[in-house]
């Protein structure tokens, strides 16, 4: 099986994610669910990797 990796990075401050990042992740999960249904007949598995970036990392390069 082939793997399609999706990296999800979000800004985390004091252990919390902002509301915007939280709602974006909800929408991403919906999109990944639809994508999985579309690509599974092609023997492709979709995996999401969730990572955190600090405010300092975000200030240095928001497009990490």
PDB file with SEQRES, HELIX, SHEET and CRYST1 records, atoms N, CA, C and O in Angstrom:
SEQRES   1 A   64  UNK UNK UNK UNK UNK UNK UNK UNK UNK UNK UNK UNK UNK          
SEQRES   2 A   64  UNK UNK UNK UNK UNK UNK UNK UNK UNK UNK UNK UNK UNK          
SEQRES   3 A   64  UNK UNK UNK UNK UNK UNK UNK UNK UNK UNK UNK UNK UNK          
SEQRES   4 A   64  UNK UNK UNK UNK UNK UNK UNK UNK UNK UNK UNK UNK UNK          
SEQRES   5 A   64  UNK UNK UNK UNK UNK UNK UNK UNK UNK UNK UNK UNK              
HELIX    1 AA1 UNK A   19  UNK A   39  1                                  21    
HELIX    2 AA2 UNK A   40  UNK A   42  5                                   3    
HELIX    3 AA3 UNK A   55  UNK A   60  1                                   6    
SHEET    1 AA1 3 UNK A  16  UNK A  17  0                                        
SHEET    2 AA1 3 UNK A   2  UNK A  13 -1                                        
SHEET    3 AA1 3 UNK A  44  UNK A  53  1                                        
CRYST1    1.000    1.000    1.000  90.00  90.00  90.00 P 1           1          
ATOM      1  N   UNK A   1       0.841  -1.184   0.000  1.00  0.00           N  
ATOM      2  CA  UNK A   1       0.000   0.000   0.000  1.00  0.00           C  
ATOM      3  C   UNK A   1       0.884   1.245   0.000  1.00  0.00           C  
ATOM      4  O   UNK A   1       1.883   1.312   0.717  1.00  0.00           O  
ATOM      5  N   UNK A   2       0.510   2.208  -0.797  1.00  0.00           N  
ATOM      6  CA  UNK A   2       1.216   3.486  -0.826  1.00  0.00           C  
ATOM      7  C   UNK A   2       0.656   4.395   0.258  1.00  0.00           C  
ATOM      8  O   UNK A   2      -0.510   4.279   0.636  1.00  0.00           O  
ATOM      9  N   UNK A   3       1.486   5.293   0.752  1.00  0.00           N  
ATOM     10  CA  UNK A   3       1.072   6.204   1.814  1.00  0.00           C  
ATOM     11  C   UNK A   3       1.176   7.638   1.328  1.00  0.00           C  
ATOM     12  O   UNK A   3       2.189   8.052   0.763  1.00  0.00           O  
ATOM     13  N   UNK A   4       0.104   8.389   1.561  1.00  0.00           N  
ATOM     14  CA  UNK A   4       0.079   9.822   1.305  1.00  0.00           C  
ATOM     15  C   UNK A   4       0.101  10.510   2.664  1.00  0.00           C  
ATOM     16  O   UNK A   4      -0.877  10.453   3.409  1.00  0.00           O  
ATOM     17  N   UNK A   5       1.214  11.159   2.985  1.00  0.00           N  
ATOM     18  CA  UNK A   5       1.365  11.816   4.278  1.00  0.00           C  
ATOM     19  C   UNK A   5       0.944  13.272   4.214  1.00  0.00           C  
ATOM     20  O   UNK A   5       1.289  13.997   3.281  1.00  0.00           O  
ATOM     21  N   UNK A   6       0.196  13.684   5.217  1.00  0.00           N  
ATOM     22  CA  UNK A   6      -0.218  15.082   5.345  1.00  0.00           C  
ATOM     23  C   UNK A   6       0.293  15.579   6.690  1.00  0.00           C  
ATOM     24  O   UNK A   6      -0.045  15.027   7.737  1.00  0.00           O  
ATOM     25  N   UNK A   7       1.099  16.609   6.651  1.00  0.00           N  
ATOM     26  CA  UNK A   7       1.671  17.167   7.873  1.00  0.00           C  
ATOM     27  C   UNK A   7       0.821  18.357   8.314  1.00  0.00           C  
ATOM     28  O   UNK A   7       0.650  19.319   7.565  1.00  0.00           O  
ATOM     29  N   UNK A   8       0.293  18.284   9.526  1.00  0.00           N  
ATOM     30  CA  UNK A   8      -0.540  19.348  10.090  1.00  0.00           C  
ATOM     31  C   UNK A   8       0.228  20.001  11.233  1.00  0.00           C  
ATOM     32  O   UNK A   8       0.477  19.381  12.267  1.00  0.00           O  
ATOM     33  N   UNK A   9       0.594  21.249  11.033  1.00  0.00           N  
ATOM     34  CA  UNK A   9       1.303  22.016  12.057  1.00  0.00           C  
ATOM     35  C   UNK A   9       0.368  23.086  12.586  1.00  0.00           C  
ATOM     36  O   UNK A   9      -0.373  23.721  11.835  1.00  0.00           O  
ATOM     37  N   UNK A  10       0.420  23.272  13.903  1.00  0.00           N  
ATOM     38  CA  UNK A  10      -0.401  24.313  14.497  1.00  0.00           C  
ATOM     39  C   UNK A  10       0.367  25.030  15.576  1.00  0.00           C  
ATOM     40  O   UNK A  10       1.233  24.465  16.244  1.00  0.00           O  
ATOM     41  N   UNK A  11       0.024  26.290  15.727  1.00  0.00           N  
ATOM     42  CA  UNK A  11       0.644  27.124  16.744  1.00  0.00           C  
ATOM     43  C   UNK A  11       0.074  26.757  18.105  1.00  0.00           C  
ATOM     44  O   UNK A  11      -1.143  26.725  18.291  1.00  0.00           O  
ATOM     45  N   UNK A  12       0.959  26.482  19.053  1.00  0.00           N  
ATOM     46  CA  UNK A  12       0.540  26.133  20.409  1.00  0.00           C  
ATOM     47  C   UNK A  12       1.230  27.079  21.377  1.00  0.00           C  
ATOM     48  O   UNK A  12       2.455  27.196  21.382  1.00  0.00           O  
ATOM     49  N   UNK A  13       0.433  27.753  22.195  1.00  0.00           N  
ATOM     50  CA  UNK A  13       0.952  28.665  23.203  1.00  0.00           C  
ATOM     51  C   UNK A  13       0.386  28.250  24.556  1.00  0.00           C  
ATOM     52  O   UNK A  13      -0.828  28.118  24.713  1.00  0.00           O  
ATOM     53  N   UNK A  14       1.261  28.046  25.526  1.00  0.00           N  
ATOM     54  CA  UNK A  14       0.857  27.610  26.868  1.00  0.00           C  
ATOM     55  C   UNK A  14      -0.023  26.361  26.817  1.00  0.00           C  
ATOM     56  O   UNK A  14      -0.989  26.236  27.569  1.00  0.00           O  
ATOM     57  N   UNK A  15       0.329  25.443  25.919  1.00  0.00           N  
ATOM     58  CA  UNK A  15      -0.401  24.186  25.811  1.00  0.00           C  
ATOM     59  C   UNK A  15      -1.736  24.280  25.104  1.00  0.00           C  
ATOM     60  O   UNK A  15      -2.456  23.285  25.020  1.00  0.00           O  
ATOM     61  N   UNK A  16      -2.084  25.445  24.594  1.00  0.00           N  
ATOM     62  CA  UNK A  16      -3.378  25.646  23.950  1.00  0.00           C  
ATOM     63  C   UNK A  16      -3.215  26.036  22.489  1.00  0.00           C  
ATOM     64  O   UNK A  16      -2.246  26.694  22.108  1.00  0.00           O  
ATOM     65  N   UNK A  17      -4.174  25.622  21.684  1.00  0.00           N  
ATOM     66  CA  UNK A  17      -4.231  26.013  20.284  1.00  0.00           C  
ATOM     67  C   UNK A  17      -5.336  27.048  20.136  1.00  0.00           C  
ATOM     68  O   UNK A  17      -6.376  26.944  20.788  1.00  0.00           O  
ATOM     69  N   UNK A  18      -5.125  28.023  19.304  1.00  0.00           N  
ATOM     70  CA  UNK A  18      -6.138  29.059  19.113  1.00  0.00           C  
ATOM     71  C   UNK A  18      -7.384  28.471  18.450  1.00  0.00           C  
ATOM     72  O   UNK A  18      -7.341  27.392  17.859  1.00  0.00           O  
ATOM     73  N   UNK A  19      -8.479  29.193  18.560  1.00  0.00           N  
ATOM     74  CA  UNK A  19      -9.754  28.734  18.007  1.00  0.00           C  
ATOM     75  C   UNK A  19      -9.662  28.537  16.490  1.00  0.00           C  
ATOM     76  O   UNK A  19     -10.218  27.582  15.946  1.00  0.00           O  
ATOM     77  N   UNK A  20      -8.962  29.439  15.821  1.00  0.00           N  
ATOM     78  CA  UNK A  20      -8.830  29.339  14.366  1.00  0.00           C  
ATOM     79  C   UNK A  20      -8.097  28.060  13.959  1.00  0.00           C  
ATOM     80  O   UNK A  20      -8.516  27.368  13.031  1.00  0.00           O  
ATOM     81  N   UNK A  21      -7.005  27.750  14.655  1.00  0.00           N  
ATOM     82  CA  UNK A  21      -6.268  26.515  14.350  1.00  0.00           C  
ATOM     83  C   UNK A  21      -7.128  25.291  14.651  1.00  0.00           C  
ATOM     84  O   UNK A  21      -7.101  24.304  13.916  1.00  0.00           O  
ATOM     85  N   UNK A  22      -7.881  25.367  15.728  1.00  0.00           N  
ATOM     86  CA  UNK A  22      -8.756  24.252  16.085  1.00  0.00           C  
ATOM     87  C   UNK A  22      -9.817  24.002  15.036  1.00  0.00           C  
ATOM     88  O   UNK A  22     -10.073  22.852  14.679  1.00  0.00           O  
ATOM     89  N   UNK A  23     -10.441  25.060  14.533  1.00  0.00           N  
ATOM     90  CA  UNK A  23     -11.472  24.874  13.505  1.00  0.00           C  
ATOM     91  C   UNK A  23     -10.856  24.455  12.179  1.00  0.00           C  
ATOM     92  O   UNK A  23     -11.471  23.712  11.413  1.00  0.00           O  
ATOM     93  N   UNK A  24      -9.640  24.930  11.902  1.00  0.00           N  
ATOM     94  CA  UNK A  24      -8.948  24.495  10.687  1.00  0.00           C  
ATOM     95  C   UNK A  24      -8.665  23.000  10.756  1.00  0.00           C  
ATOM     96  O   UNK A  24      -8.809  22.292   9.759  1.00  0.00           O  
ATOM     97  N   UNK A  25      -8.269  22.524  11.914  1.00  0.00           N  
ATOM     98  CA  UNK A  25      -8.008  21.091  12.053  1.00  0.00           C  
ATOM     99  C   UNK A  25      -9.287  20.282  11.851  1.00  0.00           C  
ATOM    100  O   UNK A  25      -9.249  19.214  11.240  1.00  0.00           O  
ATOM    101  N   UNK A  26     -10.406  20.771  12.351  1.00  0.00           N  
ATOM    102  CA  UNK A  26     -11.682  20.084  12.134  1.00  0.00           C  
ATOM    103  C   UNK A  26     -11.984  19.962  10.645  1.00  0.00           C  
ATOM    104  O   UNK A  26     -12.405  18.904  10.177  1.00  0.00           O  
ATOM    105  N   UNK A  27     -11.769  21.040   9.908  1.00  0.00           N  
ATOM    106  CA  UNK A  27     -12.011  21.021   8.463  1.00  0.00           C  
ATOM    107  C   UNK A  27     -11.013  20.107   7.749  1.00  0.00           C  
ATOM    108  O   UNK A  27     -11.366  19.420   6.791  1.00  0.00           O  
ATOM    109  N   UNK A  28      -9.777  20.106   8.217  1.00  0.00           N  
ATOM    110  CA  UNK A  28      -8.767  19.215   7.643  1.00  0.00           C  
ATOM    111  C   UNK A  28      -9.176  17.759   7.830  1.00  0.00           C  
ATOM    112  O   UNK A  28      -9.035  16.952   6.912  1.00  0.00           O  
ATOM    113  N   UNK A  29      -9.678  17.422   9.006  1.00  0.00           N  
ATOM    114  CA  UNK A  29     -10.105  16.048   9.267  1.00  0.00           C  
ATOM    115  C   UNK A  29     -11.243  15.638   8.327  1.00  0.00           C  
ATOM    116  O   UNK A  29     -11.278  14.502   7.853  1.00  0.00           O  
ATOM    117  N   UNK A  30     -12.165  16.553   8.060  1.00  0.00           N  
ATOM    118  CA  UNK A  30     -13.255  16.258   7.116  1.00  0.00           C  
ATOM    119  C   UNK A  30     -12.690  16.014   5.712  1.00  0.00           C  
ATOM    120  O   UNK A  30     -13.104  15.085   5.020  1.00  0.00           O  
ATOM    121  N   UNK A  31     -11.748  16.853   5.308  1.00  0.00           N  
ATOM    122  CA  UNK A  31     -11.145  16.706   3.978  1.00  0.00           C  
ATOM    123  C   UNK A  31     -10.362  15.403   3.874  1.00  0.00           C  
ATOM    124  O   UNK A  31     -10.417  14.730   2.845  1.00  0.00           O  
ATOM    125  N   UNK A  32      -9.638  15.044   4.924  1.00  0.00           N  
ATOM    126  CA  UNK A  32      -8.870  13.798   4.916  1.00  0.00           C  
ATOM    127  C   UNK A  32      -9.805  12.600   4.833  1.00  0.00           C  
ATOM    128  O   UNK A  32      -9.504  11.622   4.148  1.00  0.00           O  
ATOM    129  N   UNK A  33     -10.921  12.668   5.517  1.00  0.00           N  
ATOM    130  CA  UNK A  33     -11.900  11.579   5.463  1.00  0.00           C  
ATOM    131  C   UNK A  33     -12.410  11.385   4.037  1.00  0.00           C  
ATOM    132  O   UNK A  33     -12.503  10.256   3.556  1.00  0.00           O  
ATOM    133  N   UNK A  34     -12.739  12.478   3.367  1.00  0.00           N  
ATOM    134  CA  UNK A  34     -13.206  12.397   1.979  1.00  0.00           C  
ATOM    135  C   UNK A  34     -12.089  11.894   1.073  1.00  0.00           C  
ATOM    136  O   UNK A  34     -12.329  11.088   0.173  1.00  0.00           O  
ATOM    137  N   UNK A  35     -10.876  12.367   1.310  1.00  0.00           N  
ATOM    138  CA  UNK A  35      -9.735  11.941   0.504  1.00  0.00           C  
ATOM    139  C   UNK A  35      -9.484  10.445   0.659  1.00  0.00           C  
ATOM    140  O   UNK A  35      -9.205   9.756  -0.322  1.00  0.00           O  
ATOM    141  N   UNK A  36      -9.583   9.946   1.878  1.00  0.00           N  
ATOM    142  CA  UNK A  36      -9.371   8.512   2.125  1.00  0.00           C  
ATOM    143  C   UNK A  36     -10.350   7.675   1.298  1.00  0.00           C  
ATOM    144  O   UNK A  36      -9.970   6.667   0.703  1.00  0.00           O  
ATOM    145  N   UNK A  37     -11.604   8.105   1.269  1.00  0.00           N  
ATOM    146  CA  UNK A  37     -12.613   7.372   0.496  1.00  0.00           C  
ATOM    147  C   UNK A  37     -12.270   7.394  -0.990  1.00  0.00           C  
ATOM    148  O   UNK A  37     -12.477   6.409  -1.698  1.00  0.00           O  
ATOM    149  N   UNK A  38     -11.750   8.512  -1.450  1.00  0.00           N  
ATOM    150  CA  UNK A  38     -11.435   8.656  -2.877  1.00  0.00           C  
ATOM    151  C   UNK A  38     -10.230   7.838  -3.313  1.00  0.00           C  
ATOM    152  O   UNK A  38     -10.220   7.279  -4.410  1.00  0.00           O  
ATOM    153  N   UNK A  39      -9.212   7.765  -2.458  1.00  0.00           N  
ATOM    154  CA  UNK A  39      -7.962   7.124  -2.882  1.00  0.00           C  
ATOM    155  C   UNK A  39      -7.810   5.679  -2.425  1.00  0.00           C  
ATOM    156  O   UNK A  39      -6.896   4.988  -2.878  1.00  0.00           O  
ATOM    157  N   UNK A  40      -8.672   5.211  -1.548  1.00  0.00           N  
ATOM    158  CA  UNK A  40      -8.526   3.828  -1.071  1.00  0.00           C  
ATOM    159  C   UNK A  40      -8.639   2.801  -2.197  1.00  0.00           C  
ATOM    160  O   UNK A  40      -7.930   1.796  -2.151  1.00  0.00           O  
ATOM    161  N   UNK A  41      -9.497   2.998  -3.214  1.00  0.00           N  
ATOM    162  CA  UNK A  41      -9.515   2.024  -4.310  1.00  0.00           C  
ATOM    163  C   UNK A  41      -8.200   1.970  -5.089  1.00  0.00           C  
ATOM    164  O   UNK A  41      -7.935   1.000  -5.798  1.00  0.00           O  
ATOM    165  N   UNK A  42      -7.385   3.005  -4.956  1.00  0.00           N  
ATOM    166  CA  UNK A  42      -6.097   3.040  -5.644  1.00  0.00           C  
ATOM    167  C   UNK A  42      -4.968   2.506  -4.766  1.00  0.00           C  
ATOM    168  O   UNK A  42      -3.789   2.649  -5.087  1.00  0.00           O  
ATOM    169  N   UNK A  43      -5.360   1.881  -3.639  1.00  0.00           N  
ATOM    170  CA  UNK A  43      -4.396   1.293  -2.718  1.00  0.00           C  
ATOM    171  C   UNK A  43      -3.488   2.361  -2.086  1.00  0.00           C  
ATOM    172  O   UNK A  43      -2.284   2.160  -1.928  1.00  0.00           O  
ATOM    173  N   UNK A  44      -4.098   3.493  -1.732  1.00  0.00           N  
ATOM    174  CA  UNK A  44      -3.364   4.586  -1.091  1.00  0.00           C  
ATOM    175  C   UNK A  44      -3.956   4.817   0.293  1.00  0.00           C  
ATOM    176  O   UNK A  44      -5.171   4.943   0.452  1.00  0.00           O  
ATOM    177  N   UNK A  45      -3.090   4.871   1.274  1.00  0.00           N  
ATOM    178  CA  UNK A  45      -3.497   5.158   2.651  1.00  0.00           C  
ATOM    179  C   UNK A  45      -3.099   6.594   2.990  1.00  0.00           C  
ATOM    180  O   UNK A  45      -1.968   7.007   2.733  1.00  0.00           O  
ATOM    181  N   UNK A  46      -4.032   7.349   3.566  1.00  0.00           N  
ATOM    182  CA  UNK A  46      -3.770   8.736   3.945  1.00  0.00           C  
ATOM    183  C   UNK A  46      -3.486   8.770   5.441  1.00  0.00           C  
ATOM    184  O   UNK A  46      -4.272   8.274   6.249  1.00  0.00           O  
ATOM    185  N   UNK A  47      -2.343   9.366   5.797  1.00  0.00           N  
ATOM    186  CA  UNK A  47      -1.973   9.496   7.211  1.00  0.00           C  
ATOM    187  C   UNK A  47      -1.711  10.955   7.533  1.00  0.00           C  
ATOM    188  O   UNK A  47      -1.047  11.661   6.774  1.00  0.00           O  
ATOM    189  N   UNK A  48      -2.237  11.398   8.663  1.00  0.00           N  
ATOM    190  CA  UNK A  48      -2.013  12.767   9.131  1.00  0.00           C  
ATOM    191  C   UNK A  48      -0.973  12.741  10.246  1.00  0.00           C  
ATOM    192  O   UNK A  48      -1.082  11.968  11.197  1.00  0.00           O  
ATOM    193  N   UNK A  49       0.028  13.593  10.113  1.00  0.00           N  
ATOM    194  CA  UNK A  49       1.027  13.751  11.163  1.00  0.00           C  
ATOM    195  C   UNK A  49       0.802  15.124  11.781  1.00  0.00           C  
ATOM    196  O   UNK A  49       0.904  16.145  11.101  1.00  0.00           O  
ATOM    197  N   UNK A  50       0.498  15.140  13.063  1.00  0.00           N  
ATOM    198  CA  UNK A  50       0.161  16.365  13.775  1.00  0.00           C  
ATOM    199  C   UNK A  50       1.371  16.832  14.585  1.00  0.00           C  
ATOM    200  O   UNK A  50       1.887  16.095  15.425  1.00  0.00           O  
ATOM    201  N   UNK A  51       1.820  18.066  14.323  1.00  0.00           N  
ATOM    202  CA  UNK A  51       2.956  18.606  15.061  1.00  0.00           C  
ATOM    203  C   UNK A  51       2.613  19.986  15.600  1.00  0.00           C  
ATOM    204  O   UNK A  51       1.710  20.663  15.109  1.00  0.00           O  
ATOM    205  N   UNK A  52       3.347  20.377  16.608  1.00  0.00           N  
ATOM    206  CA  UNK A  52       3.157  21.691  17.234  1.00  0.00           C  
ATOM    207  C   UNK A  52       4.334  22.592  16.886  1.00  0.00           C  
ATOM    208  O   UNK A  52       5.475  22.140  16.782  1.00  0.00           O  
ATOM    209  N   UNK A  53       4.036  23.874  16.707  1.00  0.00           N  
ATOM    210  CA  UNK A  53       5.109  24.857  16.607  1.00  0.00           C  
ATOM    211  C   UNK A  53       4.875  25.895  17.691  1.00  0.00           C  
ATOM    212  O   UNK A  53       3.737  26.237  18.014  1.00  0.00           O  
ATOM    213  N   UNK A  54       5.961  26.383  18.237  1.00  0.00           N  
ATOM    214  CA  UNK A  54       5.870  27.391  19.289  1.00  0.00           C  
ATOM    215  C   UNK A  54       5.695  28.769  18.669  1.00  0.00           C  
ATOM    216  O   UNK A  54       5.887  28.949  17.466  1.00  0.00           O  
ATOM    217  N   UNK A  55       5.333  29.730  19.494  1.00  0.00           N  
ATOM    218  CA  UNK A  55       5.179  31.098  19.022  1.00  0.00           C  
ATOM    219  C   UNK A  55       6.509  31.623  18.485  1.00  0.00           C  
ATOM    220  O   UNK A  55       6.539  32.350  17.492  1.00  0.00           O  
ATOM    221  N   UNK A  56       7.598  31.257  19.139  1.00  0.00           N  
ATOM    222  CA  UNK A  56       8.920  31.696  18.690  1.00  0.00           C  
ATOM    223  C   UNK A  56       9.238  31.143  17.303  1.00  0.00           C  
ATOM    224  O   UNK A  56       9.742  31.869  16.446  1.00  0.00           O  
ATOM    225  N   UNK A  57       8.947  29.859  17.078  1.00  0.00           N  
ATOM    226  CA  UNK A  57       9.170  29.269  15.760  1.00  0.00           C  
ATOM    227  C   UNK A  57       8.282  29.938  14.711  1.00  0.00           C  
ATOM    228  O   UNK A  57       8.713  30.189  13.586  1.00  0.00           O  
ATOM    229  N   UNK A  58       7.057  30.217  15.090  1.00  0.00           N  
ATOM    230  CA  UNK A  58       6.118  30.861  14.185  1.00  0.00           C  
ATOM    231  C   UNK A  58       6.596  32.260  13.798  1.00  0.00           C  
ATOM    232  O   UNK A  58       6.515  32.646  12.632  1.00  0.00           O  
ATOM    233  N   UNK A  59       7.093  33.017  14.776  1.00  0.00           N  
ATOM    234  CA  UNK A  59       7.593  34.377  14.491  1.00  0.00           C  
ATOM    235  C   UNK A  59       8.788  34.347  13.543  1.00  0.00           C  
ATOM    236  O   UNK A  59       8.919  35.210  12.675  1.00  0.00           O  
ATOM    237  N   UNK A  60       9.655  33.356  13.710  1.00  0.00           N  
ATOM    238  CA  UNK A  60      10.837  33.257  12.859  1.00  0.00           C  
ATOM    239  C   UNK A  60      10.483  32.876  11.429  1.00  0.00           C  
ATOM    240  O   UNK A  60      11.045  33.411  10.473  1.00  0.00           O  
ATOM    241  N   UNK A  61       9.543  31.944  11.294  1.00  0.00           N  
ATOM    242  CA  UNK A  61       9.164  31.478   9.966  1.00  0.00           C  
ATOM    243  C   UNK A  61       7.778  30.855  10.027  1.00  0.00           C  
ATOM    244  O   UNK A  61       7.660  29.666  10.323  1.00  0.00           O  
ATOM    245  N   UNK A  62       6.721  31.626   9.753  1.00  0.00           N  
ATOM    246  CA  UNK A  62       5.370  31.081   9.839  1.00  0.00           C  
ATOM    247  C   UNK A  62       5.051  30.009   8.809  1.00  0.00           C  
ATOM    248  O   UNK A  62       4.027  29.334   8.907  1.00  0.00           O  
ATOM    249  N   UNK A  63       5.922  29.853   7.825  1.00  0.00           N  
ATOM    250  CA  UNK A  63       5.689  28.841   6.790  1.00  0.00           C  
ATOM    251  C   UNK A  63       6.519  27.590   6.973  1.00  0.00           C  
ATOM    252  O   UNK A  63       6.762  26.864   6.009  1.00  0.00           O  
ATOM    253  N   UNK A  64       6.954  27.324   8.182  1.00  0.00           N  
ATOM    254  CA  UNK A  64       7.816  26.171   8.475  1.00  0.00           C  
ATOM    255  C   UNK A  64       7.305  24.938   7.772  1.00  0.00           C  
ATOM    256  O   UNK A  64       7.898  23.866   7.897  1.00  0.00           O  
TER     257      UNK A  64                                                      
END                                                                             
